[in-house]
Amino acid sequence: MPNVNEANEEKKTSGFLSILKRFFRSFAFRIFLYLAIFAIVPATVMNILDNYYFGNIISDTETESVRMQTTVIADEMKSYASLEAAEVSGQFDVYTHFASINELRIRILDNNYNIVLDTYGFDAGKTLINESAVKAVESGAGVSTYVRDNTIVESASIIKNNAGENIGTVLIGRNMSKINASIADVHGYSTLITVAVVLSLAVIAGFLAVKFRNQFRYVKSEVDDIAGGKTENRIHADGYTEFEDFSIQFNDILDNASELDKSREEFVSNVSHELKTPMTSIKLLADSLLANPDAPVELYREFMQDIANEIDRENDIIEDLLSLVRMDNSVSNLNLSLVNINELIEKVMKKLTPIADRKKIELVFESIRPVEAEIDESKITQVATNLIENAIKYNKENGFVHVSLNADYEFFYLRIEDNGCGIPEDEQKNVFQRFYRVDKARSRETGGTGLGLSIVKSVVLMHDGQIKLYSEPESENGDDGMTVFTVKIPLKNKSSQRTEVVDV
């Protein structure tokens, strides 16, 4: 039992530490921490510095004030031959009154440091060996000090008569207790204000952190619903630009994934249908033969020929499907070599000439200039064959197919034009989809699988190229239609490019 209890305690501790760790890593805590660092800390530091410099400024100002008053009194005493003369003239009474009004202590010492005048009346007649007075006499200049421990600002200056003789020293002091108390009050109020500001910033930081956290929780709950299977849902994050941008991009990803799923479903459905159609025909032909065991040999031969044709059609579909799968799974798997494109097109044209002759199609190849390109010869041959063969198959008798080849410094351009039935404008965007046929009945007559143009586009994209279609259908008054496919492919494939290293 003790071991079980210890295990439970360790589990609780571990769980608490995990929660604490998640809290410190949370966005809300980070927002609060950043606001604290960039707002609260500077406010506190500024308050401390302000208080420190404010106190120094006050003490420096008072020290300078006392020093100036000492200098003024020393200058006023020049007109007297001695301290006794100044006292007899009533000057000491003036200083006593002045000191009372300005909360100063004025002491006048003779050359033996005996106190002749003390406006406080405490030390009159006594001898005072004062550090400031001694320094003033020794240096012959005024001396000012601020003794913080005693909170006293003190200044001393020697007194000379008009003959230039030292007749004494004036020593003025000011008690800084009241001023320091006022400074302390100001410090207290300033600290109180700083605390109020800090607390306000903390509350604001907490409010913003909670607001951001709630927004995150809202978005997370919607993402959780989508992750849980509600893929038709979309995120609706309003209020903050960042959340709106995130929701738009996330919804775009969901829309693309949804379109991809639909495309896959359609593809699977089309594959099933296309593969099932020849098998159905074969089954019907075989059942017909089995139902007529005494059928003549000619009928058997005809039906077996039809079965062979359907098997060939099934094989063509499977081969095209395998080609698409290989391209999808090996986008970068190109057997690149430097190929003479003019010769490649001439070979394709020569192979397709018999098909064109049967339909009396005029097959023309126009080579603008010699072209060599780094391509996968087998795959580009497949592209040229498919496009030119389609132009022949879906053309009318006595039509024409014009193939042209041109190039610039970076790309070569293959253009295939025919004057067949053309492709309706609303159908053109779909011709590169798998199993898509503009005229399904006619496609089956010509033996098409509906995968040829999809394969062509995949090969062109593998070569970092582009393929474009322009077509005009036949008009109602009998004018010819027109279809043009333009293929643009780089002369040098990017995957084979290498950076040359030059030794210097």
C-alpha positions as CSV (number, residue, x, y, z in Angstrom):
1,M,0.0,0.0,0.0
2,P,2.7,2.6,0.8
3,N,4.2,1.9,-2.7
4,V,0.8,2.5,-4.4
5,N,0.4,5.8,-2.4
6,E,3.8,6.9,-3.4
7,A,3.1,6.1,-7.1
8,N,-0.2,8.1,-6.9
9,E,1.6,11.1,-5.4
10,E,4.3,10.9,-8.1
11,K,1.5,10.8,-10.7
12,K,-0.2,13.8,-9.2
13,T,3.0,15.7,-9.0
14,S,3.9,14.8,-12.6
15,G,0.4,15.9,-13.8
16,F,0.7,19.2,-11.9
17,L,4.1,19.9,-13.4
18,S,2.8,19.1,-16.9
19,I,-0.1,21.5,-16.4
20,L,2.3,24.2,-15.1
21,K,4.6,23.6,-18.0
22,R,1.8,23.9,-20.5
23,F,0.6,27.2,-18.8
24,F,4.1,28.7,-19.1
25,R,4.2,27.7,-22.8
26,S,0.8,29.1,-23.5
27,F,0.2,32.1,-25.7
28,A,-1.8,33.9,-23.0
29,F,1.1,33.7,-20.5
30,R,3.5,34.8,-23.2
31,I,1.3,37.9,-24.0
32,F,1.2,38.7,-20.3
33,L,4.9,38.2,-19.9
34,Y,5.8,40.4,-22.9
35,L,3.5,43.2,-21.7
36,A,5.1,42.9,-18.2
37,I,8.6,43.1,-19.6
38,F,8.0,45.9,-22.1
39,A,5.6,48.0,-20.1
40,I,5.7,47.3,-16.4
41,V,9.4,47.0,-16.0
42,P,10.3,50.2,-17.8
43,A,7.6,52.1,-15.7
44,T,9.1,50.8,-12.5
45,V,12.7,51.6,-13.6
46,M,11.7,55.1,-14.7
47,N,10.1,55.7,-11.3
48,I,13.2,54.7,-9.4
49,L,15.5,56.8,-11.6
50,D,13.1,59.7,-11.5
51,N,13.0,59.6,-7.7
52,Y,16.8,59.4,-7.5
53,Y,17.5,62.2,-9.9
54,F,14.8,64.4,-8.4
55,G,16.4,64.1,-4.9
56,N,19.8,64.9,-6.4
57,I,18.5,68.0,-8.2
58,I,16.9,69.3,-5.0
59,S,20.1,68.8,-2.9
60,D,22.3,70.4,-5.7
61,T,20.0,73.4,-5.9
62,E,20.0,74.0,-2.2
63,T,23.8,73.6,-2.0
64,E,24.2,76.1,-4.8
65,S,21.8,78.5,-3.1
66,V,23.6,78.4,0.2
67,R,26.9,78.9,-1.5
68,M,25.7,82.0,-3.2
69,Q,24.3,83.4,0.0
70,T,27.7,82.8,1.7
71,T,29.5,84.6,-1.1
72,V,27.1,87.6,-0.9
73,I,27.5,88.0,2.9
74,A,31.3,87.7,2.5
75,D,31.2,90.5,-0.1
76,E,29.0,92.7,2.1
77,M,31.5,92.4,5.0
78,K,34.3,93.9,2.8
79,S,33.3,97.4,3.7
80,Y,34.0,96.9,7.4
81,A,37.5,97.0,8.7
82,S,36.8,94.4,11.4
83,L,34.1,92.1,12.6
84,E,33.6,94.4,15.6
85,A,32.8,97.3,13.3
86,A,30.2,95.2,11.5
87,E,28.6,94.3,14.7
88,V,28.5,97.9,16.0
89,S,26.9,99.0,12.7
90,G,24.0,96.6,13.3
91,Q,24.9,94.3,10.4
92,F,24.8,91.2,12.6
93,D,21.1,92.0,13.4
94,V,20.4,92.1,9.7
95,Y,21.9,88.7,9.2
96,T,20.0,87.3,12.2
97,H,16.7,88.5,10.7
98,F,17.7,87.2,7.2
99,A,18.5,83.8,8.7
100,S,15.2,83.6,10.5
101,I,13.2,84.3,7.3
102,N,15.1,81.9,5.1
103,E,15.5,79.1,7.7
104,L,19.3,79.4,7.7
105,R,22.0,79.2,10.4
106,I,24.6,81.9,9.9
107,R,27.8,81.8,12.0
108,I,30.6,84.3,11.7
109,L,34.0,83.2,13.0
110,D,37.1,85.3,13.7
111,N,40.6,84.3,12.7
112,N,40.9,82.1,15.7
113,Y,37.7,80.2,14.9
114,N,35.8,81.8,17.7
115,I,32.1,82.3,17.0
116,V,31.3,86.0,16.9
117,L,27.7,85.5,15.6
118,D,25.4,82.5,15.8
119,T,21.9,83.3,14.5
120,Y,20.6,80.3,16.5
121,G,22.2,81.8,19.7
122,F,23.6,78.4,20.8
123,D,27.3,78.7,20.2
124,A,28.1,82.4,20.5
125,G,31.5,82.9,22.1
126,K,32.6,79.3,21.6
127,T,35.5,78.0,19.5
128,L,34.4,76.0,16.4
129,I,36.9,74.0,14.4
130,N,34.7,73.4,11.4
131,E,36.0,71.3,8.5
132,S,34.4,73.6,5.9
133,A,35.7,76.7,7.6
134,V,39.2,75.3,7.9
135,K,39.2,74.3,4.2
136,A,38.0,77.8,3.2
137,V,40.8,79.5,5.2
138,E,43.5,77.1,3.9
139,S,42.4,77.4,0.3
140,G,41.3,81.0,0.3
141,A,38.2,80.1,-1.6
142,G,34.6,79.1,-0.8
143,V,33.8,75.6,0.2
144,S,30.3,73.9,0.0
145,T,29.4,70.5,1.3
146,Y,26.2,68.4,1.7
147,V,26.4,65.9,4.6
148,R,23.6,63.5,3.9
149,D,23.9,61.7,7.2
150,N,23.2,64.9,9.1
151,T,20.9,66.3,6.3
152,I,22.9,69.5,6.4
153,V,23.9,71.7,3.5
154,E,26.9,73.8,4.5
155,S,29.0,76.5,2.9
156,A,32.0,78.5,4.1
157,S,33.8,81.6,2.7
158,I,36.6,83.8,4.1
159,I,35.9,87.5,4.8
160,K,38.4,90.1,3.6
161,N,38.1,93.8,4.2
162,N,38.9,96.4,1.6
163,A,42.6,96.3,2.6
164,G,42.7,92.6,1.6
165,E,43.1,91.4,5.2
166,N,41.4,88.2,6.5
167,I,39.1,89.3,9.2
168,G,37.1,86.1,9.6
169,T,35.0,83.4,8.0
170,V,31.3,83.2,7.3
171,L,29.6,79.7,7.7
172,I,26.0,79.1,6.6
173,G,24.1,75.9,7.0
174,R,20.7,74.7,6.0
175,N,18.8,71.8,7.6
176,M,17.4,69.6,4.8
177,S,15.1,67.5,7.1
178,K,11.9,69.3,6.0
179,I,12.9,69.3,2.3
180,N,13.9,65.6,2.5
181,A,10.5,64.9,4.1
182,S,8.8,66.7,1.2
183,I,10.9,64.7,-1.2
184,A,10.0,61.5,0.6
185,D,6.3,62.5,0.3
186,V,6.8,63.1,-3.4
187,H,8.5,59.7,-3.7
188,G,5.6,58.1,-1.9
189,Y,3.1,59.6,-4.3
190,S,5.2,58.7,-7.3
191,T,5.5,55.1,-6.1
192,L,1.8,55.0,-5.5
193,I,1.1,56.2,-9.0
194,T,3.7,53.7,-10.4
195,V,2.0,50.9,-8.5
196,A,-1.4,52.0,-9.9
197,V,0.0,52.1,-13.4
198,V,1.7,48.7,-13.0
199,L,-1.6,47.2,-11.7
200,S,-3.5,48.7,-14.6
201,L,-1.0,47.4,-17.1
202,A,-1.2,44.0,-15.4
203,V,-5.0,44.0,-15.7
204,I,-4.8,45.1,-19.3
205,A,-2.2,42.4,-20.0
206,G,-4.4,39.8,-18.4
207,F,-7.5,41.0,-20.3
208,L,-5.7,40.9,-23.6
209,A,-4.2,37.5,-22.8
210,V,-7.6,36.1,-22.0
211,K,-9.1,37.6,-25.1
212,F,-6.4,36.1,-27.3
213,R,-6.7,32.8,-25.5
214,N,-10.5,32.7,-26.0
215,Q,-10.0,33.4,-29.7
216,F,-7.5,30.6,-29.9
217,R,-9.8,28.3,-28.1
218,Y,-12.6,29.1,-30.5
219,V,-10.4,28.4,-33.5
220,K,-9.1,25.2,-31.9
221,S,-12.7,24.0,-31.2
222,E,-13.6,24.5,-34.9
223,V,-10.4,22.7,-36.0
224,D,-11.1,19.9,-33.5
225,D,-14.6,19.5,-35.1
226,I,-13.0,19.3,-38.6
227,A,-10.4,16.9,-37.4
228,G,-13.2,14.8,-35.8
229,G,-14.8,14.2,-39.2
230,K,-16.9,17.3,-39.8
231,T,-14.9,18.1,-43.0
232,E,-17.8,20.2,-44.4
233,N,-17.3,22.8,-41.6
234,R,-15.2,25.9,-42.1
235,I,-13.4,28.2,-39.7
236,H,-15.0,31.6,-39.0
237,A,-12.4,33.7,-37.2
238,D,-13.3,37.4,-37.0
239,G,-11.9,40.3,-35.1
240,Y,-8.1,40.0,-35.7
241,T,-6.4,40.2,-39.1
242,E,-4.1,37.3,-38.3
243,F,-6.9,35.0,-37.4
244,E,-8.9,36.0,-40.5
245,D,-5.8,35.3,-42.7
246,F,-5.3,32.0,-40.9
247,S,-9.0,31.0,-41.4
248,I,-9.0,32.0,-45.1
249,Q,-5.8,29.9,-45.8
250,F,-7.0,27.0,-43.7
251,N,-10.4,27.0,-45.4
252,D,-8.6,27.1,-48.8
253,I,-6.7,24.0,-47.8
254,L,-10.0,22.3,-46.8
255,D,-11.6,23.4,-50.1
256,N,-8.6,22.0,-52.1
257,A,-8.7,18.8,-50.1
258,S,-12.4,18.5,-50.7
259,E,-12.0,19.1,-54.4
260,L,-9.2,16.5,-54.4
261,D,-11.4,14.0,-52.7
262,K,-14.2,14.6,-55.2
263,S,-11.7,14.3,-58.1
264,R,-10.5,11.0,-56.6
265,E,-14.0,9.7,-56.3
266,E,-14.8,10.7,-59.8
267,F,-11.6,9.1,-61.0
268,V,-12.3,5.8,-59.2
269,S,-15.8,5.9,-60.7
270,N,-14.5,6.6,-64.2
271,V,-11.9,3.9,-63.9
272,S,-14.5,1.4,-62.8
273,H,-16.8,2.3,-65.6
274,E,-14.1,2.3,-68.3
275,L,-12.7,-1.0,-67.2
276,K,-16.2,-2.5,-66.8
277,T,-17.4,-1.5,-70.3
278,P,-15.0,-3.7,-72.3
279,M,-15.6,-6.6,-69.9
280,T,-19.4,-6.2,-70.4
281,S,-19.0,-6.3,-74.2
282,I,-16.8,-9.4,-73.9
283,K,-19.4,-11.1,-71.6
284,L,-22.2,-10.3,-74.1
285,L,-20.2,-11.6,-77.0
286,A,-19.2,-14.8,-75.2
287,D,-22.8,-15.4,-74.0
288,S,-24.1,-14.9,-77.5
289,L,-21.6,-17.6,-78.8
290,L,-22.6,-20.0,-76.0
291,A,-26.2,-19.5,-76.7
292,N,-25.7,-20.5,-80.4
293,P,-23.5,-23.6,-80.4
294,D,-24.3,-24.2,-84.0
295,A,-23.4,-20.7,-85.2
296,P,-21.3,-20.7,-88.4
297,V,-17.6,-20.3,-88.3
298,E,-17.8,-16.9,-89.8
299,L,-19.9,-15.6,-86.9
300,Y,-17.5,-17.2,-84.4
301,R,-14.6,-15.5,-86.2
302,E,-16.4,-12.1,-86.2
303,F,-17.3,-12.4,-82.5
304,M,-13.8,-13.5,-81.5
305,Q,-12.4,-10.5,-83.4
306,D,-14.7,-8.2,-81.5
307,I,-13.6,-9.9,-78.2
308,A,-10.0,-9.4,-79.2
309,N,-10.7,-5.7,-79.9
310,E,-12.3,-5.2,-76.5
311,I,-9.3,-6.9,-74.8
312,D,-7.0,-4.6,-76.7
313,R,-9.1,-1.6,-75.5
314,E,-9.0,-2.9,-72.0
315,N,-5.2,-3.3,-72.3
316,D,-4.9,0.3,-73.6
317,I,-6.8,1.7,-70.6
318,I,-4.6,-0.3,-68.2
319,E,-1.4,0.8,-69.9
320,D,-2.5,4.5,-69.8
321,L,-3.5,4.1,-66.1
322,L,-0.1,2.6,-65.3
323,S,1.6,5.5,-67.1
324,L,-0.4,8.0,-65.1
325,V,0.4,6.2,-61.8
326,R,4.1,6.1,-62.7
327,M,4.1,9.9,-63.4
328,D,2.2,10.7,-60.2
329,N,4.6,8.7,-58.1
330,S,7.8,9.7,-59.9
331,V,7.5,13.2,-60.9
332,S,11.3,13.8,-61.0
333,N,12.1,10.4,-62.7
334,L,13.1,11.6,-66.1
335,N,15.6,9.9,-68.4
336,L,17.2,13.1,-69.7
337,S,19.4,13.4,-72.7
338,L,20.1,16.0,-75.4
339,V,17.7,15.3,-78.2
340,N,17.2,16.7,-81.7
341,I,13.6,17.7,-81.5
342,N,13.3,18.2,-85.3
343,E,14.2,14.5,-85.9
344,L,11.9,13.4,-83.1
345,I,8.9,15.2,-84.7
346,E,9.7,13.8,-88.2
347,K,9.8,10.3,-86.8
348,V,6.4,10.8,-85.2
349,M,5.0,12.3,-88.3
350,K,6.3,9.4,-90.4
351,K,4.7,6.8,-88.1
352,L,1.3,8.6,-88.2
353,T,1.3,9.3,-92.0
354,P,-0.6,6.0,-92.8
355,I,-3.4,7.0,-90.4
356,A,-3.6,10.4,-92.0
357,D,-3.6,8.9,-95.5
358,R,-6.6,6.7,-94.7
359,K,-8.6,9.9,-93.9
360,K,-6.9,11.9,-96.7
361,I,-5.6,14.3,-94.1
362,E,-2.8,16.7,-95.2
363,L,0.0,16.3,-92.7
364,V,2.5,19.2,-92.8
365,F,5.6,19.8,-90.6
366,E,7.2,23.2,-90.5
367,S,10.6,23.5,-88.8
368,I,11.5,27.1,-88.2
369,R,15.0,26.3,-87.0
370,P,17.1,23.4,-85.7
371,V,16.2,22.6,-82.0
372,E,18.1,20.6,-79.5
373,A,16.7,20.2,-75.9
374,E,17.4,18.2,-72.8
375,I,14.3,16.0,-72.4
376,D,13.1,12.5,-71.8
377,E,12.9,11.4,-75.4
378,S,10.4,8.6,-74.8
379,K,7.9,10.8,-72.9
380,I,8.1,13.8,-75.3
381,T,7.6,11.3,-78.2
382,Q,4.4,10.2,-76.4
383,V,3.3,13.9,-76.1
384,A,3.9,14.6,-79.8
385,T,2.3,11.3,-80.9
386,N,-0.8,11.8,-78.8
387,L,-1.4,15.4,-79.9
388,I,-0.8,14.8,-83.6
389,E,-2.8,11.5,-83.6
390,N,-5.8,13.2,-81.9
391,A,-5.6,16.0,-84.5
392,I,-5.8,13.3,-87.2
393,K,-8.5,11.1,-85.5
394,Y,-10.9,13.9,-84.6
395,N,-10.5,15.6,-88.0
396,K,-12.7,15.4,-91.0
397,E,-11.8,13.8,-94.3
398,N,-9.7,16.0,-96.6
399,G,-8.7,18.2,-93.6
400,F,-5.2,19.2,-92.6
401,V,-2.9,19.0,-89.6
402,H,-0.2,21.6,-89.4
403,V,2.7,21.0,-87.0
404,S,5.3,23.7,-86.4
405,L,8.5,23.8,-84.3
406,N,10.3,26.9,-83.1
407,A,12.6,28.0,-80.3
408,D,14.1,31.0,-78.6
409,Y,17.1,31.2,-76.3
410,E,15.3,29.4,-73.4
411,F,12.3,27.3,-74.7
412,F,11.2,25.3,-77.7
413,Y,7.6,25.6,-78.9
414,L,5.6,22.8,-80.5
415,R,2.3,23.9,-82.2
416,I,-0.3,21.4,-83.6
417,E,-3.2,22.9,-85.5
418,D,-6.1,21.1,-87.2
419,N,-9.3,22.2,-88.9
420,G,-11.5,19.5,-87.4
421,C,-14.8,19.8,-85.5
422,G,-13.2,22.0,-82.7
423,I,-14.0,22.0,-79.0
424,P,-16.8,24.0,-77.4
425,E,-15.6,26.8,-75.1
426,D,-17.3,25.4,-72.0
427,E,-15.6,22.0,-72.6
428,Q,-12.1,23.3,-73.1
429,K,-11.2,23.6,-69.4
430,N,-12.0,19.9,-68.9
431,V,-10.1,18.3,-71.7
432,F,-7.0,17.5,-69.6
433,Q,-9.1,15.7,-66.9
434,R,-8.8,12.0,-66.7
435,F,-11.4,10.0,-68.7
436,Y,-13.0,13.2,-70.0
437,R,-14.3,13.1,-73.5
438,V,-15.9,15.9,-75.5
439,D,-17.8,13.4,-77.7
440,K,-17.9,10.1,-75.9
441,A,-19.5,8.1,-78.7
442,R,-16.9,9.3,-81.2
443,S,-14.1,8.7,-78.8
444,R,-15.0,5.1,-78.5
445,E,-15.2,4.8,-82.3
446,T,-11.7,6.1,-82.6
447,G,-10.5,3.9,-79.7
448,G,-9.7,6.7,-77.2
449,T,-9.4,6.0,-73.5
450,G,-9.9,9.5,-72.3
451,L,-6.5,9.5,-70.7
452,G,-4.3,10.7,-73.5
453,L,-4.4,14.5,-72.8
454,S,-4.1,13.9,-69.1
455,I,-0.8,12.0,-69.8
456,V,0.3,14.7,-72.1
457,K,-0.2,17.4,-69.5
458,S,1.6,15.3,-66.8
459,V,4.6,14.8,-69.1
460,V,4.8,18.5,-70.0
461,L,4.6,19.5,-66.3
462,M,7.4,17.0,-65.5
463,H,9.6,18.9,-67.9
464,D,8.6,22.3,-66.2
465,G,6.7,23.2,-69.3
466,Q,3.3,24.5,-70.2
467,I,0.5,23.4,-72.6
468,K,-2.2,25.7,-73.9
469,L,-5.4,25.0,-75.9
470,Y,-7.2,27.3,-78.3
471,S,-10.2,26.1,-80.2
472,E,-13.2,27.3,-82.2
473,P,-16.0,24.8,-82.9
474,E,-17.6,24.3,-86.3
475,S,-20.2,27.0,-87.1
476,E,-23.8,26.2,-87.8
477,N,-23.4,27.4,-91.4
478,G,-20.7,24.8,-92.1
479,D,-17.5,26.8,-91.5
480,D,-14.6,24.7,-90.4
481,G,-13.6,24.5,-86.8
482,M,-10.1,24.9,-85.5
483,T,-8.1,23.4,-82.6
484,V,-4.5,24.5,-81.6
485,F,-2.4,22.9,-78.9
486,T,0.8,24.8,-78.0
487,V,3.5,23.1,-76.0
488,K,6.3,25.2,-74.3
489,I,9.3,23.3,-72.8
490,P,12.7,24.5,-71.5
491,L,15.7,23.7,-73.7
492,K,17.7,22.8,-70.5
493,N,16.0,20.9,-67.7
494,K,16.4,22.5,-64.2
495,S,17.1,19.2,-62.5
496,S,20.2,18.7,-64.6
497,Q,21.7,22.1,-64.1
498,R,24.8,22.2,-62.0
499,T,26.6,25.2,-60.5
500,E,30.1,25.5,-62.0
501,V,32.9,26.1,-59.5
502,V,35.7,28.3,-60.8
503,D,39.1,28.2,-59.2
504,V,40.6,31.7,-58.6
